[in-house]
């Protein structure tokens, strides 16, 4: 009987192996399709960035008369020309953008953290209605709000000031939504109740217990808002008229318009666009270490 079982196993083994190989072959098709779609999406997103990086190494004549993705050696000359243009106004625009994006994202993250935590951990009348109203704000395009915000700030005399760009970026419905979702999952109710039993006040509970647990989510809120303000064009274009208060988006747009009469400015615009990408890359590389899962695992014994 043992020999019969061994012989049966030996005859079945090739059939099982063939079936497994056929199964793997069938699985490769569906698995390859999402990978191909992701690669196409990555190519679609990175191709303009690659073009900007290559184009910034060319002077004006090379920009229009050489192969698109053939780099040249004029990068430093372009940076020098851009830095000296109009007394170094480009770097003033860069500083303005850092103030708008950094300050707006920081204030927005603080407001989102407090609001999201309150909506997630406190029971009060109208909580669901308030959250639904904030969530509806995600569906409203910023373009729709730009003119009403201008009219509102004009009544207070805040147009053409730094506050006219900073204040509208403080409240982020999407940031509040993310903060609420993350507070619900990352801050256990048991930890909050234990802290209250030990006599911890609500302000200290939020700043010293809840916020450290919410750091990965808050970093995400900060980066989203930072990128949104950094790339914002319409709001500062409507709010500001003083060139010295322009962010990079509006400043480079004015250079592009001047390029219709002075073609040499095209290389400066491309170089400025390349330099404007670098702070975003640095921000992502510096803050990505905070994206860690299960930061609160082990805080509560189940």
Secondary structure, DSSP 8 states (H G I E B T S, - for coil): -HHHHHHHHHHHHHHHHHHHHHHHHHHHHHHHHHHHHHHHHHHHHHHHHHHHHHHTTS-HHHHHHS-TT---S-HHHHHHHHHHGGGTHHHHHHHHHHHHHHHHHHHHHHHHHHHHHHHHH---TTHHHHHHHHHHGGGS-HHHHHHHHHHHHHHTT-TTSTHHHHGGGT--HHHHHHHHHHHHHHS-HHHHHHHHHTT--HHHHIIIIIHHHHHHHHHHHHHHHHHHHHT--HHHHHH---GGG--HHHHHHHHHHHTTT-TTHHHHHHHHHHHHHHHHHHHHHHHGGG--S-TTTTSS--
